[in-house]
Amino acid sequence: FTHIGPPQPGDIVSAAARDAGEALKGVSESVVEHFLPAAQAMLDGDGASGVSLLASALAYVSGSAEIQSRSLLCSKPGFSTFLLRNSFEIRAVSYMWNVIARHLPNDVKTAVRGMRMCKDHMGVAFDLPSDMREIVWTHWRDGANTTLSEAKELPELVERVEPSRGPPRRFGNGSQPTRNGFGHFQRGRMNGRRH
């Protein structure tokens, strides 16, 4: 299956625009009259279409004057998710790290975050700060085996293996192992005597 990431800014803005449009229907006619001269002046002077001006107004009242990109991997704002695909299976993400090092500047490589292997082992997904997109596309050229694209949705990814968070291992008498002066482990004291 295809993994769908968190809602992206464009989706959120579209929903906000719909809500703002509904809210405009509730504005009283007596209030609208006070805004008509300003609206007419904008239509006459800016050269923009009525539709464009209305869209700008909707964006403003919905608080969406700017759209900030957001990671598909972790939903962090200010990051964009990229897919680096290969024409054959790879065994480890280190292969793709080497591809990035060969094709992109070092400051781009060091900015890569959260690289994940695709479940088909034919690519990886990773995040970069959105303001690095121009640098990426200035230097990147697709090769015979590798292609790079900005992700709109995520493919199925290899699950991360979480480290064990269980309690430390104990010995039969409930004590923790201790190291003696010779680098060997011995059991702790119990009831005042050494075992």
C-alpha positions as CSV (number, residue, x, y, z in Angstrom):
1,F,0.0,0.0,0.0
2,T,1.0,3.6,-0.3
3,H,1.7,5.5,2.9
4,I,-0.1,8.9,3.0
5,G,1.7,11.4,5.1
6,P,0.2,14.1,7.3
7,P,-1.9,16.8,5.6
8,Q,0.3,19.2,3.6
9,P,0.1,23.0,3.7
10,G,-1.7,23.1,0.3
11,D,-4.4,20.7,1.7
12,I,-4.8,22.8,4.8
13,V,-5.0,26.1,2.9
14,S,-7.6,24.6,0.6
15,A,-9.7,23.6,3.6
16,A,-9.2,27.1,5.1
17,A,-10.3,28.7,1.9
18,R,-13.5,26.7,1.9
19,D,-14.2,27.7,5.5
20,A,-13.5,31.4,4.7
21,G,-15.8,31.3,1.8
22,E,-18.6,30.0,4.0
23,A,-17.8,32.6,6.6
24,L,-18.2,35.4,4.0
25,K,-21.8,34.4,3.4
26,G,-22.5,35.5,7.0
27,V,-21.3,39.1,6.6
28,S,-24.1,41.6,6.9
29,E,-25.1,43.7,3.9
30,S,-24.8,46.8,6.0
31,V,-21.2,46.0,6.6
32,V,-20.4,45.1,3.0
33,E,-21.6,48.6,1.9
34,H,-18.7,50.2,3.8
35,F,-16.2,48.0,1.9
36,L,-17.6,48.6,-1.6
37,P,-15.6,51.8,-2.4
38,A,-12.3,50.1,-1.5
39,A,-13.2,47.0,-3.5
40,Q,-14.1,49.1,-6.5
41,A,-10.9,51.1,-6.2
42,M,-8.9,47.9,-6.2
43,L,-10.7,46.6,-9.3
44,D,-10.0,49.9,-11.1
45,G,-6.5,50.5,-10.0
46,D,-4.6,47.2,-9.5
47,G,-5.3,45.6,-12.9
48,A,-6.1,42.3,-11.2
49,S,-9.2,40.4,-11.9
50,G,-12.1,40.3,-9.5
51,V,-11.5,36.6,-9.0
52,S,-7.8,37.1,-8.1
53,L,-8.7,39.9,-5.6
54,L,-11.3,37.8,-4.0
55,A,-8.9,34.9,-3.7
56,S,-6.4,37.2,-2.1
57,A,-9.0,38.3,0.4
58,L,-9.9,34.7,1.2
59,A,-6.2,33.9,1.8
60,Y,-5.8,36.9,4.1
61,V,-8.9,36.3,6.2
62,S,-8.1,32.6,6.6
63,G,-4.6,33.4,7.9
64,S,-2.9,31.8,4.9
65,A,-0.9,34.6,3.4
66,E,2.0,32.3,3.1
67,I,2.4,28.5,2.6
68,Q,5.2,26.8,4.5
69,S,6.2,23.3,3.3
70,R,6.1,20.4,5.8
71,S,7.9,17.1,5.9
72,L,5.9,14.0,4.9
73,L,8.1,11.9,7.1
74,C,7.7,13.7,10.4
75,S,5.4,16.7,9.6
76,K,8.2,19.2,10.6
77,P,7.5,22.6,9.1
78,G,10.2,24.1,6.9
79,F,11.3,20.7,5.5
80,S,10.6,19.0,2.1
81,T,10.6,15.2,1.6
82,F,12.5,13.8,-1.4
83,L,12.5,10.3,-3.0
84,L,15.7,9.0,-4.4
85,R,14.9,5.9,-6.5
86,N,17.2,3.3,-8.0
87,S,16.7,0.9,-10.9
88,F,17.9,-2.1,-8.9
89,E,17.5,-3.2,-5.3
90,I,20.0,-1.9,-2.7
91,R,21.0,-3.6,0.5
92,A,21.5,-0.5,2.7
93,V,20.9,3.2,2.8
94,S,24.6,3.8,2.7
95,Y,24.5,3.2,-1.0
96,M,22.2,6.2,-1.4
97,W,24.3,8.3,0.9
98,N,27.2,7.8,-1.6
99,V,24.9,8.7,-4.5
100,I,24.1,12.0,-2.7
101,A,27.7,12.7,-2.0
102,R,28.6,12.2,-5.7
103,H,25.9,14.4,-7.1
104,L,25.2,17.1,-4.5
105,P,27.3,19.6,-2.6
106,N,28.5,18.6,0.9
107,D,26.3,21.2,2.6
108,V,23.2,19.5,1.1
109,K,24.5,16.0,2.2
110,T,25.0,17.2,5.8
111,A,21.5,18.7,5.9
112,V,19.8,15.4,5.0
113,R,17.5,14.2,7.8
114,G,15.6,11.0,8.6
115,M,16.6,8.8,5.6
116,R,14.4,5.8,5.4
117,M,14.6,2.7,3.1
118,C,11.6,2.0,0.8
119,K,10.1,-1.4,1.5
120,D,10.9,-2.5,-2.1
121,H,14.6,-1.7,-1.4
122,M,14.7,0.3,-4.6
123,G,15.0,3.8,-3.0
124,V,15.0,6.0,0.0
125,A,13.0,8.9,1.4
126,F,14.6,11.7,3.3
127,D,14.1,15.3,4.4
128,L,15.9,18.5,3.5
129,P,15.3,22.1,4.5
130,S,12.9,23.6,2.0
131,D,15.2,26.5,1.3
132,M,17.8,24.1,-0.2
133,R,15.5,23.0,-3.0
134,E,17.0,25.4,-5.5
135,I,20.6,24.2,-4.7
136,V,19.4,20.6,-5.1
137,W,17.9,21.2,-8.6
138,T,20.8,23.3,-9.7
139,H,23.2,20.4,-9.2
140,W,21.2,17.2,-9.5
141,R,20.9,15.4,-12.8
142,D,19.1,12.1,-13.1
143,G,21.3,9.2,-14.1
144,A,20.8,5.9,-15.8
145,N,20.0,4.2,-12.5
146,T,18.9,6.9,-10.1
147,T,16.2,9.6,-10.1
148,L,15.3,12.2,-7.6
149,S,11.9,13.9,-7.0
150,E,10.0,15.8,-4.4
151,A,7.5,13.5,-2.7
152,K,3.8,14.2,-2.9
153,E,3.1,11.0,-1.0
154,L,5.2,8.3,0.6
155,P,5.7,4.7,-0.6
156,E,5.7,2.0,2.0
157,L,8.8,2.2,4.1
158,V,10.9,-0.2,6.0
159,E,9.9,0.0,9.7
160,R,12.4,1.3,12.1
161,V,13.6,-1.1,14.7
162,E,13.2,0.5,18.1
163,P,16.0,-0.2,20.7
164,S,15.0,-2.3,23.7
165,R,13.9,-0.1,26.6
166,G,13.5,-3.0,29.1
167,P,15.2,-3.1,32.6
168,P,18.9,-4.1,32.8
169,R,19.6,-7.8,33.1
170,R,19.9,-9.0,36.7
171,F,21.5,-12.1,38.1
172,G,19.9,-14.8,40.1
173,N,20.3,-13.1,43.5
174,G,18.9,-9.8,42.1
175,S,22.2,-8.0,42.2
176,Q,23.9,-6.1,39.3
177,P,27.1,-7.5,38.0
178,T,30.2,-5.6,39.1
179,R,33.7,-5.6,37.6
180,N,36.7,-6.5,39.8
181,G,40.2,-5.1,39.4
182,F,41.1,-7.8,36.8
183,G,38.3,-6.9,34.3
184,H,36.1,-9.9,35.3
185,F,32.5,-9.7,36.4
186,Q,31.6,-11.0,39.9
187,R,28.2,-11.0,41.7
188,G,27.4,-8.3,44.2
189,R,27.4,-8.7,48.0
190,M,24.4,-10.3,49.6
191,N,23.8,-10.6,53.4
192,G,27.3,-9.2,54.1
193,R,29.3,-11.9,52.2
194,R,30.6,-12.3,48.7
195,H,29.2,-15.1,46.4
